[in-house]
Amino acid sequence: MFLTRRPSPREIKQFLDRSQSLPLSYDSIGIAKQSPRGFKIDEASSIIGRGEATFARAKQALTNWQQFDLGWVELHPQGAPVAVGSVVAVLVRHLGFWSLNGCRVVYLIDEAEMKFGFAYGTLTNHAELGEEIFEVSFDPATAAVTYGIRAVSKARAVAARLGYPFTRFLQERFRRDSIAAMRRAPGTHASALTKSSQRGFD
């Protein structure tokens, strides 16, 4: 949903209400763990701190959607539960216009005190088509706490396809800014180590 002005709180709520019953815009939940043909594969990760206490705070930051505290991106509703089936709207400010995009949490990640996170998938009112994982992990050998993003996506809306180079720029900016937001989360300490990669499967 593209707009020439910022949507009002009422319009955002109406968008969320309509999104509740919408299906995912792709077929197989879990594609972000795979390398499906025709999708762009993007990954980025960074050590954001060290120690078990930092890991606990990083998990709480993910639960609070702090990875979306970017200024030009907003997550609605605020305080949305990180639970399978939870529907959210991602509000993005572009160059001179806004977009609202619906997503649904599709699975959780909680691996024996070592990894925590979740994935959400795009709904049929999203400009893109795909799935994205947000995850924090703890390495007991080094005590390093790492935040990572892995996304598989392709353009769906006409505007997204026509402006695909700009769309890719925004995706890269989101990953970079999201890592910075997690570094700013209370109790975490930023590290200079950051890794990112982009791959396309056609």
C-alpha positions in Angstrom: 0.0 0.0 0.0 1.7 3.2 -1.2 0.7 6.7 0.0 1.7 10.2 -0.8 1.5 11.2 2.9 2.0 9.6 6.3 -1.1 7.4 7.2 -3.1 8.4 10.3 -3.3 6.1 13.3 -6.9 5.3 12.2 -5.7 4.3 8.7 -2.9 2.2 10.2 -5.4 0.4 12.4 -7.7 -0.2 9.5 -4.8 -1.6 7.5 -4.0 -4.0 10.4 -7.6 -5.0 10.7 -7.8 -5.9 7.0 -4.4 -7.7 7.2 -5.5 -10.2 9.9 -7.3 -12.5 7.4 -5.0 -12.1 4.5 -2.9 -15.1 3.4 0.9 -15.2 3.0 2.0 -14.1 -0.4 4.3 -17.2 -0.8 3.7 -20.9 -0.5 6.1 -22.6 1.9 6.8 -21.4 5.4 10.5 -21.7 6.1 11.9 -20.4 2.8 14.2 -18.1 4.7 16.2 -21.2 5.8 16.5 -22.3 2.2 17.9 -20.9 -1.1 14.8 -20.9 -3.4 15.2 -20.1 -7.1 14.1 -16.7 -8.2 14.6 -15.1 -4.8 17.4 -12.7 -3.6 19.2 -14.1 -0.6 20.5 -11.5 1.8 22.3 -12.0 5.1 24.0 -9.6 7.6 25.3 -10.2 11.1 27.3 -8.4 13.8 28.6 -9.0 17.3 26.7 -6.6 19.4 28.1 -7.5 22.8 29.4 -10.2 25.1 28.1 -12.2 28.0 25.0 -14.1 29.1 23.4 -10.9 30.5 23.9 -9.2 27.2 22.3 -12.1 25.4 19.3 -11.9 27.7 18.9 -8.2 27.0 19.3 -8.8 23.3 16.5 -11.4 23.4 14.3 -8.9 25.1 15.2 -6.3 22.5 14.0 -8.6 19.8 10.8 -9.3 21.7 10.3 -5.5 21.8 11.0 -5.2 18.1 13.8 -2.8 18.8 15.5 -3.9 15.5 12.8 -1.6 13.9 13.7 1.5 15.9 15.2 3.2 12.8 13.4 6.5 12.4 12.4 5.9 8.7 10.9 2.5 9.5 8.2 1.9 12.1 6.5 -1.3 13.4 2.8 -1.2 14.2 1.2 -2.0 16.5 3.7 -1.0 19.1 4.1 -3.9 21.6 2.9 -6.5 19.1 3.5 -10.0 20.6 6.2 -12.1 19.1 4.1 -15.1 18.6 3.2 -17.3 15.7 0.2 -15.7 13.9 0.9 -12.2 15.1 0.2 -9.6 12.3 2.2 -6.4 12.1 2.4 -3.5 9.6 5.8 -2.1 8.6 5.5 1.6 7.8 8.4 2.9 5.6 9.1 6.5 4.7 10.6 6.6 1.2 11.6 9.6 -1.0 8.4 11.7 -0.9 6.0 8.9 -0.1 5.1 6.2 2.4 4.3 2.5 2.2 2.4 0.1 4.6 3.3 -3.6 4.4 1.7 -6.4 6.2 3.6 -9.3 7.7 2.8 -12.3 9.9 5.1 -14.1 12.4 5.4 -17.6 11.0 7.8 -19.4 13.4 9.9 -18.9 16.5 13.6 -19.8 17.1 14.7 -20.9 20.6 17.6 -23.4 20.6 18.8 -24.5 24.0 19.8 -21.1 25.4 22.0 -20.5 22.3 19.7 -18.9 19.7 16.6 -16.9 19.9 14.5 -15.2 17.3 11.7 -15.4 14.9 10.7 -15.1 11.2 7.9 -13.2 9.6 6.4 -13.7 6.2 4.9 -11.2 3.8 1.1 -10.9 3.3 -0.6 -10.2 0.0 -0.7 -6.5 0.8 3.1 -6.3 1.0 5.2 -4.7 -1.8 7.7 -7.6 -1.5 7.3 -11.3 -1.4 9.3 -13.4 1.0 10.4 -14.2 4.5 12.9 -12.7 7.0 14.6 -14.1 10.1 15.7 -11.9 13.0 18.0 -13.8 15.4 20.4 -13.3 18.3 22.8 -16.0 19.3 25.3 -16.7 22.1 28.7 -18.4 21.7 29.7 -20.0 25.0 33.3 -20.3 23.8 33.8 -16.6 23.3 30.8 -15.2 25.1 30.0 -13.2 21.9 26.4 -12.1 21.3 25.6 -11.9 17.6 22.6 -10.3 15.9 21.8 -11.6 12.4 19.2 -11.1 9.7 18.6 -13.5 6.8 16.0 -12.7 4.1 14.7 -14.2 0.9 12.7 -11.9 -1.2 11.6 -10.7 -4.6 9.6 -7.7 -5.8 5.8 -8.2 -5.9 4.1 -4.8 -6.3 4.4 -3.0 -9.7 6.0 0.0 -8.0 8.6 -2.3 -6.3 9.4 -4.0 -9.6 9.8 -0.7 -11.4 11.9 0.8 -8.7 13.9 -2.4 -8.0 17.3 -0.8 -7.6 15.9 1.6 -5.1 14.1 -1.3 -3.3 17.4 -3.1 -3.0 19.1 0.0 -1.6 16.4 0.2 1.0 16.8 -3.5 1.9 20.5 -3.0 2.4 19.9 0.2 4.4 17.4 -1.6 6.6 19.9 -4.4 7.5 22.6 -1.9 8.3 20.3 0.3 10.4 18.7 -2.6 12.1 22.1 -3.8 13.3 22.9 -0.3 14.6 19.5 -0.3 16.5 20.4 -3.6 18.2 23.8 -2.2 19.1 22.0 0.7 20.8 19.7 -1.6 22.7 20.1 -1.2 26.5 23.0 -3.2 27.9 24.6 -4.2 24.6 28.0 -3.1 23.6 28.8 -2.7 19.9 31.6 -4.5 18.1 33.3 -3.5 14.9 32.8 -7.0 13.4 30.1 -7.0 10.8 29.5 -9.5 8.0 27.0 -9.2 5.1 26.3 -10.9 1.9 23.9 -10.8 -1.0 23.1 -13.6 -3.4 20.6 -14.0 -6.2 19.1 -17.3 -7.3 17.5 -17.0 -10.7 
